[in-house]
Amino acid sequence: MTLPGLRERKKQRTRDALIREALERFTTHGYERTTVDEIADAVEVSQRTFFRYFASKEDVAFAVQHMVEERFVHTLRHRPPGEAPLDAMRNAVLGAWDTIGDAIVEVVPVELYLRSFQMIESTPALLAVHLRRSTEMEETIARIIAEREDLDVDADPRPRIAVAAFSGVMRVTGRLWGRGPDQSLEAIRALTGEYLDQLAPALAPRWRDQDGDGGRAHGG
């Protein structure tokens, strides 16, 4: 009865080792200049074994991001049905960060995760894939929100609009985290929460009225 567990753990260790080696080589030597054979050789497995775990070099480049996205989608699907759409997305992403941090660290160091994020954004071939994947993720989230609200996503524009606003905040916080002095997972969670809390105020018709001084703080 213990053999399947041992076998699965060995497979997971091999997969994690391939991810770590791939991301280290991508961020150090460049994505285009790194081959599947080099990654496999460094982990002491065959190319055939690599392709048992990943469909392509591109697939391994996004492995950690895929793990984060899957955790967010799972968390969003299980948010209480009474939560408003933006609240559900905010609580889902913060909840996902609460639980995914340890899982990320088990696979790659935080600094390597950050370097891989920056590498994707600076590699044209990967950036194009990243943008496509982001569009697909936004559509997935919009459909979840529409289902939660009992709406037809193709007839009612609100789910896609809400998700577009949410995704914009996520992109901003990702960039700021990558450039900031504190590049811990705790820092990106805190920054994400802070910026998502400003989403509703930022969409208000008038900003000055929210200051409670008629705009005098802005020189009015």
C-alpha positions as protocol buffer text, in pm:
chain_id: "A"
residue {
  index: 1
  type: MET
  ca { x: 0 y: 0 z: 0 }
}
residue {
  index: 2
  type: THR
  ca { x: 297 y: 234 z: 49 }
}
residue {
  index: 3
  type: LEU
  ca { x: 442 y: 188 z: -299 }
}
residue {
  index: 4
  type: PRO
  ca { x: 199 y: 419 z: -484 }
}
residue {
  index: 5
  type: GLY
  ca { x: 269 y: 693 z: -230 }
}
residue {
  index: 6
  type: LEU
  ca { x: 644 y: 654 z: -269 }
}
residue {
  index: 7
  type: ARG
  ca { x: 611 y: 650 z: -646 }
}
residue {
  index: 8
  type: GLU
  ca { x: 401 y: 966 z: -648 }
}
residue {
  index: 9
  type: ARG
  ca { x: 644 y: 1146 z: -421 }
}
residue {
  index: 10
  type: LYS
  ca { x: 933 y: 1051 z: -647 }
}
residue {
  index: 11
  type: LYS
  ca { x: 743 y: 1179 z: -951 }
}
residue {
  index: 12
  type: GLN
  ca { x: 668 y: 1504 z: -770 }
}
residue {
  index: 13
  type: ARG
  ca { x: 1035 y: 1548 z: -676 }
}
residue {
  index: 14
  type: THR
  ca { x: 1137 y: 1493 z: -1037 }
}
residue {
  index: 15
  type: ARG
  ca { x: 879 y: 1742 z: -1163 }
}
residue {
  index: 16
  type: ASP
  ca { x: 986 y: 2003 z: -908 }
}
residue {
  index: 17
  type: ALA
  ca { x: 1353 y: 1950 z: -995 }
}
residue {
  index: 18
  type: LEU
  ca { x: 1278 y: 2003 z: -1365 }
}
residue {
  index: 19
  type: ILE
  ca { x: 1093 y: 2327 z: -1286 }
}
residue {
  index: 20
  type: ARG
  ca { x: 1374 y: 2459 z: -1068 }
}
residue {
  index: 21
  type: GLU
  ca { x: 1644 y: 2372 z: -1320 }
}
residue {
  index: 22
  type: ALA
  ca { x: 1447 y: 2513 z: -1612 }
}
residue {
  index: 23
  type: LEU
  ca { x: 1369 y: 2844 z: -1441 }
}
residue {
  index: 24
  type: GLU
  ca { x: 1727 y: 2879 z: -1316 }
}
residue {
  index: 25
  type: ARG
  ca { x: 1862 y: 2826 z: -1668 }
}
residue {
  index: 26
  type: PHE
  ca { x: 1595 y: 3044 z: -1833 }
}
residue {
  index: 27
  type: THR
  ca { x: 1669 y: 3335 z: -1598 }
}
residue {
  index: 28
  type: THR
  ca { x: 2047 y: 3293 z: -1611 }
}
residue {
  index: 29
  type: HIS
  ca { x: 2118 y: 3194 z: -1971 }
}
residue {
  index: 30
  type: GLY
  ca { x: 1799 y: 3301 z: -2147 }
}
residue {
  index: 31
  type: TYR
  ca { x: 1487 y: 3114 z: -2247 }
}
residue {
  index: 32
  type: GLU
  ca { x: 1572 y: 3087 z: -2615 }
}
residue {
  index: 33
  type: ARG
  ca { x: 1928 y: 2965 z: -2548 }
}
residue {
  index: 34
  type: THR
  ca { x: 1820 y: 2690 z: -2309 }
}
residue {
  index: 35
  type: THR
  ca { x: 1730 y: 2350 z: -2453 }
}
residue {
  index: 36
  type: VAL
  ca { x: 1513 y: 2072 z: -2317 }
}
residue {
  index: 37
  type: ASP
  ca { x: 1814 y: 1840 z: -2334 }
}
residue {
  index: 38
  type: GLU
  ca { x: 2015 y: 2071 z: -2108 }
}
residue {
  index: 39
  type: ILE
  ca { x: 1737 y: 2080 z: -1851 }
}
residue {
  index: 40
  type: ALA
  ca { x: 1687 y: 1703 z: -1860 }
}
residue {
  index: 41
  type: ASP
  ca { x: 2061 y: 1631 z: -1842 }
}
residue {
  index: 42
  type: ALA
  ca { x: 2103 y: 1857 z: -1539 }
}
residue {
  index: 43
  type: VAL
  ca { x: 1829 y: 1667 z: -1354 }
}
residue {
  index: 44
  type: GLU
  ca { x: 1973 y: 1337 z: -1480 }
}
residue {
  index: 45
  type: VAL
  ca { x: 1662 y: 1226 z: -1664 }
}
residue {
  index: 46
  type: SER
  ca { x: 1595 y: 1159 z: -2031 }
}
residue {
  index: 47
  type: GLN
  ca { x: 1428 y: 1396 z: -2274 }
}
residue {
  index: 48
  type: ARG
  ca { x: 1144 y: 1144 z: -2288 }
}
residue {
  index: 49
  type: THR
  ca { x: 1100 y: 1177 z: -1912 }
}
residue {
  index: 50
  type: PHE
  ca { x: 1088 y: 1556 z: -1943 }
}
residue {
  index: 51
  type: PHE
  ca { x: 801 y: 1528 z: -2189 }
}
residue {
  index: 52
  type: ARG
  ca { x: 611 y: 1302 z: -1952 }
}
residue {
  index: 53
  type: TYR
  ca { x: 581 y: 1600 z: -1721 }
}
residue {
  index: 54
  type: PHE
  ca { x: 570 y: 1895 z: -1959 }
}
residue {
  index: 55
  type: ALA
  ca { x: 438 y: 1928 z: -2312 }
}
residue {
  index: 56
  type: SER
  ca { x: 705 y: 2183 z: -2406 }
}
residue {
  index: 57
  type: LYS
  ca { x: 971 y: 2421 z: -2281 }
}
residue {
  index: 58
  type: GLU
  ca { x: 700 y: 2686 z: -2272 }
}
residue {
  index: 59
  type: ASP
  ca { x: 492 y: 2465 z: -2046 }
}
residue {
  index: 60
  type: VAL
  ca { x: 763 y: 2441 z: -1780 }
}
residue {
  index: 61
  type: ALA
  ca { x: 826 y: 2816 z: -1798 }
}
residue {
  index: 62
  type: PHE
  ca { x: 470 y: 2880 z: -1679 }
}
residue {
  index: 63
  type: ALA
  ca { x: 446 y: 2587 z: -1437 }
}
residue {
  index: 64
  type: VAL
  ca { x: 454 y: 2794 z: -1116 }
}
residue {
  index: 65
  type: GLN
  ca { x: 221 y: 3061 z: -1255 }
}
residue {
  index: 66
  type: HIS
  ca { x: -19 y: 2785 z: -1356 }
}
residue {
  index: 67
  type: MET
  ca { x: -12 y: 2651 z: -1002 }
}
residue {
  index: 68
  type: VAL
  ca { x: -95 y: 2996 z: -861 }
}
residue {
  index: 69
  type: GLU
  ca { x: -377 y: 3047 z: -1112 }
}
residue {
  index: 70
  type: GLU
  ca { x: -529 y: 2707 z: -1038 }
}
residue {
  index: 71
  type: ARG
  ca { x: -531 y: 2781 z: -665 }
}
residue {
  index: 72
  type: PHE
  ca { x: -703 y: 3117 z: -726 }
}
residue {
  index: 73
  type: VAL
  ca { x: -972 y: 2965 z: -950 }
}
residue {
  index: 74
  type: HIS
  ca { x: -1037 y: 2687 z: -699 }
}
residue {
  index: 75
  type: THR
  ca { x: -1064 y: 2938 z: -414 }
}
residue {
  index: 76
  type: LEU
  ca { x: -1295 y: 3167 z: -613 }
}
residue {
  index: 77
  type: ARG
  ca { x: -1531 y: 2880 z: -697 }
}
residue {
  index: 78
  type: HIS
  ca { x: -1567 y: 2807 z: -325 }
}
residue {
  index: 79
  type: ARG
  ca { x: -1625 y: 3162 z: -199 }
}
residue {
  index: 80
  type: PRO
  ca { x: -1959 y: 3213 z: -16 }
}
residue {
  index: 81
  type: PRO
  ca { x: -2236 y: 3270 z: -272 }
}
residue {
  index: 82
  type: GLY
  ca { x: -2353 y: 3590 z: -103 }
}
residue {
  index: 83
  type: GLU
  ca { x: -2027 y: 3778 z: -162 }
}
residue {
  index: 84
  type: ALA
  ca { x: -2034 y: 4058 z: -418 }
}
residue {
  index: 85
  type: PRO
  ca { x: -1822 y: 3993 z: -730 }
}
residue {
  index: 86
  type: LEU
  ca { x: -1530 y: 4223 z: -643 }
}
residue {
  index: 87
  type: ASP
  ca { x: -1532 y: 4105 z: -281 }
}
residue {
  index: 88
  type: ALA
  ca { x: -1527 y: 3742 z: -395 }
}
residue {
  index: 89
  type: MET
  ca { x: -1229 y: 3804 z: -626 }
}
residue {
  index: 90
  type: ARG
  ca { x: -1042 y: 4003 z: -360 }
}
residue {
  index: 91
  type: ASN
  ca { x: -1098 y: 3743 z: -90 }
}
residue {
  index: 92
  type: ALA
  ca { x: -1014 y: 3461 z: -331 }
}
residue {
  index: 93
  type: VAL
  ca { x: -680 y: 3608 z: -437 }
}
residue {
  index: 94
  type: LEU
  ca { x: -579 y: 3691 z: -79 }
}
residue {
  index: 95
  type: GLY
  ca { x: -693 y: 3348 z: 35 }
}
residue {
  index: 96
  type: ALA
  ca { x: -497 y: 3186 z: -246 }
}
residue {
  index: 97
  type: TRP
  ca { x: -182 y: 3376 z: -143 }
}
residue {
  index: 98
  type: ASP
  ca { x: -235 y: 3257 z: 215 }
}
residue {
  index: 99
  type: THR
  ca { x: -220 y: 2894 z: 105 }
}
residue {
  index: 100
  type: ILE
  ca { x: -4 y: 2896 z: -208 }
}
residue {
  index: 101
  type: GLY
  ca { x: 305 y: 3054 z: -52 }
}
residue {
  index: 102
  type: ASP
  ca { x: 429 y: 2735 z: 109 }
}
residue {
  index: 103
  type: ALA
  ca { x: 353 y: 2539 z: -207 }
}
residue {
  index: 104
  type: ILE
  ca { x: 560 y: 2780 z: -419 }
}
residue {
  index: 105
  type: VAL
  ca { x: 853 y: 2767 z: -179 }
}
residue {
  index: 106
  type: GLU
  ca { x: 848 y: 2387 z: -189 }
}
residue {
  index: 107
  type: VAL
  ca { x: 911 y: 2407 z: -565 }
}
residue {
  index: 108
  type: VAL
  ca { x: 1126 y: 2719 z: -613 }
}
residue {
  index: 109
  type: PRO
  ca { x: 1279 y: 2992 z: -393 }
}
residue {
  index: 110
  type: VAL
  ca { x: 1080 y: 3317 z: -391 }
}
residue {
  index: 111
  type: GLU
  ca { x: 1364 y: 3506 z: -560 }
}
residue {
  index: 112
  type: LEU
  ca { x: 1363 y: 3254 z: -847 }
}
residue {
  index: 113
  type: TYR
  ca { x: 985 y: 3288 z: -878 }
}
residue {
  index: 114
  type: LEU
  ca { x: 1031 y: 3664 z: -907 }
}
residue {
  index: 115
  type: ARG
  ca { x: 1314 y: 3630 z: -1159 }
}
residue {
  index: 116
  type: SER
  ca { x: 1103 y: 3396 z: -1370 }
}
residue {
  index: 117
  type: PHE
  ca { x: 816 y: 3648 z: -1361 }
}
residue {
  index: 118
  type: GLN
  ca { x: 1053 y: 3920 z: -1485 }
}
residue {
  index: 119
  type: MET
  ca { x: 1204 y: 3684 z: -1744 }
}
residue {
  index: 120
  type: ILE
  ca { x: 862 y: 3611 z: -1892 }
}
residue {
  index: 121
  type: GLU
  ca { x: 786 y: 3982 z: -1927 }
}
residue {
  index: 122
  type: SER
  ca { x: 1120 y: 4049 z: -2098 }
}
residue {
  index: 123
  type: THR
  ca { x: 1108 y: 3754 z: -2341 }
}
residue {
  index: 124
  type: PRO
  ca { x: 894 y: 3838 z: -2648 }
}
residue {
  index: 125
  type: ALA
  ca { x: 796 y: 3478 z: -2721 }
}
residue {
  index: 126
  type: LEU
  ca { x: 689 y: 3419 z: -2360 }
}
residue {
  index: 127
  type: LEU
  ca { x: 524 y: 3760 z: -2321 }
}
residue {
  index: 128
  type: ALA
  ca { x: 294 y: 3680 z: -2613 }
}
residue {
  index: 129
  type: VAL
  ca { x: 200 y: 3351 z: -2445 }
}
residue {
  index: 130
  type: HIS
  ca { x: 155 y: 3529 z: -2112 }
}
residue {
  index: 131
  type: LEU
  ca { x: -88 y: 3777 z: -2266 }
}
residue {
  index: 132
  type: ARG
  ca { x: -286 y: 3495 z: -2429 }
}
residue {
  index: 133
  type: ARG
  ca { x: -298 y: 3300 z: -2105 }
}
residue {
  index: 134
  type: SER
  ca { x: -407 y: 3613 z: -1918 }
}
residue {
  index: 135
  type: THR
  ca { x: -693 y: 3666 z: -2164 }
}
residue {
  index: 136
  type: GLU
  ca { x: -802 y: 3304 z: -2123 }
}
residue {
  index: 137
  type: MET
  ca { x: -784 y: 3334 z: -1744 }
}
residue {
  index: 138
  type: GLU
  ca { x: -994 y: 3652 z: -1749 }
}
residue {
  index: 139
  type: GLU
  ca { x: -1260 y: 3470 z: -1950 }
}
residue {
  index: 140
  type: THR
  ca { x: -1257 y: 3180 z: -1703 }
}
residue {
  index: 141
  type: ILE
  ca { x: -1299 y: 3417 z: -1409 }
}
residue {
  index: 142
  type: ALA
  ca { x: -1573 y: 3614 z: -1584 }
}
residue {
  index: 143
  type: ARG
  ca { x: -1770 y: 3295 z: -1641 }
}
residue {
  index: 144
  type: ILE
  ca { x: -1732 y: 3195 z: -1277 }
}
residue {
  index: 145
  type: ILE
  ca { x: -1857 y: 3538 z: -1167 }
}
residue {
  index: 146
  type: ALA
  ca { x: -2148 y: 3522 z: -1411 }
}
residue {
  index: 147
  type: GLU
  ca { x: -2243 y: 3178 z: -1281 }
}
residue {
  index: 148
  type: ARG
  ca { x: -2227 y: 3302 z: -921 }
}
residue {
  index: 149
  type: GLU
  ca { x: -2455 y: 3593 z: -1009 }
}
residue {
  index: 150
  type: ASP
  ca { x: -2686 y: 3381 z: -1227 }
}
residue {
  index: 151
  type: LEU
  ca { x: -2607 y: 3590 z: -1534 }
}
residue {
  index: 152
  type: ASP
  ca { x: -2545 y: 3514 z: -1901 }
}
residue {
  index: 153
  type: VAL
  ca { x: -2186 y: 3629 z: -1953 }
}
residue {
  index: 154
  type: ASP
  ca { x: -2250 y: 3689 z: -2324 }
}
residue {
  index: 155
  type: ALA
  ca { x: -2559 y: 3901 z: -2261 }
}
residue {
  index: 156
  type: ASP
  ca { x: -2450 y: 4098 z: -1955 }
}
residue {
  index: 157
  type: PRO
  ca { x: -2117 y: 4283 z: -1982 }
}
residue {
  index: 158
  type: ARG
  ca { x: -2069 y: 4335 z: -1608 }
}
residue {
  index: 159
  type: PRO
  ca { x: -1876 y: 4013 z: -1529 }
}
residue {
  index: 160
  type: ARG
  ca { x: -1614 y: 4080 z: -1796 }
}
residue {
  index: 161
  type: ILE
  ca { x: -1588 y: 4448 z: -1698 }
}
residue {
  index: 162
  type: ALA
  ca { x: -1542 y: 4363 z: -1330 }
}
residue {
  index: 163
  type: VAL
  ca { x: -1279 y: 4102 z: -1414 }
}
residue {
  index: 164
  type: ALA
  ca { x: -1096 y: 4342 z: -1646 }
}
residue {
  index: 165
  type: ALA
  ca { x: -1072 y: 4597 z: -1362 }
}
residue {
  index: 166
  type: PHE
  ca { x: -959 y: 4329 z: -1117 }
}
residue {
  index: 167
  type: SER
  ca { x: -697 y: 4195 z: -1360 }
}
residue {
  index: 168
  type: GLY
  ca { x: -564 y: 4545 z: -1419 }
}
residue {
  index: 169
  type: VAL
  ca { x: -501 y: 4585 z: -1048 }
}
residue {
  index: 170
  type: MET
  ca { x: -326 y: 4248 z: -1037 }
}
residue {
  index: 171
  type: ARG
  ca { x: -94 y: 4350 z: -1322 }
}
residue {
  index: 172
  type: VAL
  ca { x: -8 y: 4679 z: -1148 }
}
residue {
  index: 173
  type: THR
  ca { x: 68 y: 4513 z: -815 }
}
residue {
  index: 174
  type: GLY
  ca { x: 279 y: 4248 z: -986 }
}
residue {
  index: 175
  type: ARG
  ca { x: 495 y: 4513 z: -1151 }
}
residue {
  index: 176
  type: LEU
  ca { x: 527 y: 4719 z: -832 }
}
residue {
  index: 177
  type: TRP
  ca { x: 619 y: 4411 z: -628 }
}
residue {
  index: 178
  type: GLY
  ca { x: 886 y: 4317 z: -880 }
}
residue {
  index: 179
  type: ARG
  ca { x: 1044 y: 4663 z: -856 }
}
residue {
  index: 180
  type: GLY
  ca { x: 1000 y: 4711 z: -482 }
}
residue {
  index: 181
  type: PRO
  ca { x: 1247 y: 4665 z: -196 }
}
residue {
  index: 182
  type: ASP
  ca { x: 1047 y: 4385 z: -31 }
}
residue {
  index: 183
  type: GLN
  ca { x: 1006 y: 4093 z: -268 }
}
residue {
  index: 184
  type: SER
  ca { x: 858 y: 3845 z: -24 }
}
residue {
  index: 185
  type: LEU
  ca { x: 529 y: 3663 z: -76 }
}
residue {
  index: 186
  type: GLU
  ca { x: 395 y: 3848 z: 228 }
}
residue {
  index: 187
  type: ALA
  ca { x: 473 y: 4176 z: 53 }
}
residue {
  index: 188
  type: ILE
  ca { x: 284 y: 4092 z: -265 }
}
residue {
  index: 189
  type: ARG
  ca { x: -15 y: 3974 z: -61 }
}
residue {
  index: 190
  type: ALA
  ca { x: -19 y: 4300 z: 137 }
}
residue {
  index: 191
  type: LEU
  ca { x: 27 y: 4514 z: -175 }
}
residue {
  index: 192
  type: THR
  ca { x: -248 y: 4323 z: -357 }
}
residue {
  index: 193
  type: GLY
  ca { x: -490 y: 4377 z: -68 }
}
residue {
  index: 194
  type: GLU
  ca { x: -404 y: 4747 z: -44 }
}
residue {
  index: 195
  type: TYR
  ca { x: -459 y: 4811 z: -414 }
}
residue {
  index: 196
  type: LEU
  ca { x: -776 y: 4603 z: -442 }
}
residue {
  index: 197
  type: ASP
  ca { x: -918 y: 4803 z: -150 }
}
residue {
  index: 198
  type: GLN
  ca { x: -877 y: 5113 z: -368 }
}
residue {
  index: 199
  type: LEU
  ca { x: -1056 y: 4967 z: -669 }
}
residue {
  index: 200
  type: ALA
  ca { x: -1407 y: 5079 z: -573 }
}
residue {
  index: 201
  type: PRO
  ca { x: -1295 y: 5431 z: -470 }
}
residue {
  index: 202
  type: ALA
  ca { x: -1099 y: 5464 z: -795 }
}
residue {
  index: 203
  type: LEU
  ca { x: -1416 y: 5387 z: -994 }
}
residue {
  index: 204
  type: ALA
  ca { x: -1624 y: 5647 z: -808 }
}
residue {
  index: 205
  type: PRO
  ca { x: -1760 y: 5931 z: -1025 }
}
residue {
  index: 206
  type: ARG
  ca { x: -1570 y: 6200 z: -835 }
}
residue {
  index: 207
  type: TRP
  ca { x: -1251 y: 6147 z: -639 }
}
residue {
  index: 208
  type: ARG
  ca { x: -1239 y: 6484 z: -467 }
}
residue {
  index: 209
  type: ASP
  ca { x: -1573 y: 6427 z: -295 }
}
residue {
  index: 210
  type: GLN
  ca { x: -1428 y: 6122 z: -122 }
}
residue {
  index: 211
  type: ASP
  ca { x: -1164 y: 6333 z: 55 }
}
residue {
  index: 212
  type: GLY
  ca { x: -1430 y: 6503 z: 263 }
}
residue {
  index: 213
  type: ASP
  ca { x: -1283 y: 6848 z: 202 }
}
residue {
  index: 214
  type: GLY
  ca { x: -1430 y: 6935 z: -134 }
}
residue {
  index: 215
  type: GLY
  ca { x: -1096 y: 6893 z: -304 }
}
residue {
  index: 216
  type: ARG
  ca { x: -896 y: 7132 z: -85 }
}
residue {
  index: 217
  type: ALA
  ca { x: -636 y: 6862 z: -29 }
}
residue {
  index: 218
  type: HIS
  ca { x: -565 y: 6887 z: -400 }
}
residue {
  index: 219
  type: GLY
  ca { x: -540 y: 7262 z: -399 }
}
residue {
  index: 220
  type: GLY
  ca { x: -906 y: 7319 z: -491 }
}
